[in-house]
Amino acid sequence: MGVDIPNDKQIQYSLTYLYGIGLHSAREVCEKLGIDPARAASEIQEDELGQIAALLERDYTVEGPLRRQLAQNVGRLREIKAYRGLRHRNGLPVRGQRTKTNARTRKGPRKPIRK
């Protein structure tokens, strides 16, 4: 995959270090392959790691391809000049949140008003 998963944690938590894999998906992967989710990642054999990698490659969009897909989705919204695309372009909240107050995370630090 290109991402090192921590060996000192349970496999269900180690898998969440992959972008696009949350706890639910990690447990689902373990269940599909018959791996105990509570086993330490250091106890997982090479062949089991290969099975996990193959399953993730086949059934899940993770890491680079997922990031690329999300960027393409936002790019398409910008390209067709959809309202959401314009909000992305201007760095404003996209999902209808108020901006008169709050929204500082999305808008960035305050800019002084020139008089």
N, C-alpha and C positions, 0 to 999 in steps of 0.2 A: 504494500500500500504506500510505503514511503513515510509512514508515521510510526514512531516508536511508541508502543503502548507500555505503560509502567508494569513491571513484574511484581511489585510489592503489593498490588491490590488484587481484589477478586476480579475474575475475568469479566463479569458483568459491568463493573465500573471501569475497567481498563479499556473496554471497547468504546466507551463514551468519549474517549480522547480522539476518536476519528470524527472529523467534521461531517455532520449529517446522521450520526448515530447517537440516539439518546438512550436513556435507561430502558425504555419499553422495547426499542428495536434490539438492543443488546441482549435482553432476556429472550426475545423472540428468536434470535440467532442461536443462542445456547440451547433453547428448547428444540429447534429444528434439527440440530446436530447431536442432540442427546448429551450435551456437556452440562455438568453441574455448574450453575451460575456462581455458586459460592466458592468454587475452586480458585486457588491463587493462579494468577496468570503465569507465574514461574513454573507451575506444574503442568502446563499445557504442552503436549508433545508437538514435534515439528509437523507430523501428518495432520494433527488436529488444527494447527495454525493454517496449514494449506487448505483444509476444508473450509475454515472460517473465511479465508481470503477469497476462495472460489465462490462461496455463497454470497458474500458481500458484492463481489464483482458482478455476479449474475442477477441478483434480486434487488440490489439497493444502489441508489445514486449517491456516492460519497466523495468527499475531498474535492479535487480539481474539477471533475465534471459537474458536480453540484454547484460549486461556486460559479463556474462558467454559465450554467443554465440560469441561475438567478440573475447574473449580470445581463444575459441576453434578454430575459423577461423585462427587466427594468429598461434596457436599451430600446426594446420594441415600443414600450409605453412612451418613451421620450420621442422616438422617431415619428410615431403617428400623432404626436402632440395631444395625447390624452391628458385629462386633468391630472391624473395620478403621475404621469410622466413629467408634467410641468412642476408639480410639487417636488418630485425627486430632483429635478434640475435646479430648482431654487433652494433646495436644502430645507424645506419646510415639512411639517408632519403630513403624512399621506393619508391617514385613515380617519380624517374628520375631527381630530382633536382641536381644542381651542388654542388660539395663538396670541390672544390679547394679553393673557398672563400665562406663565408656564411655557413649555416647549423649548426651554433653554438648551437641552441636550441636542436637539435637532438643529436649532438656529445658531448655536455657538455662543461665545461670550458676547456680552452687551457691547454695542458700539455707541460711543458718545454722540450726542445730538449737537450738531453745529448750528450756531445762531447767526 
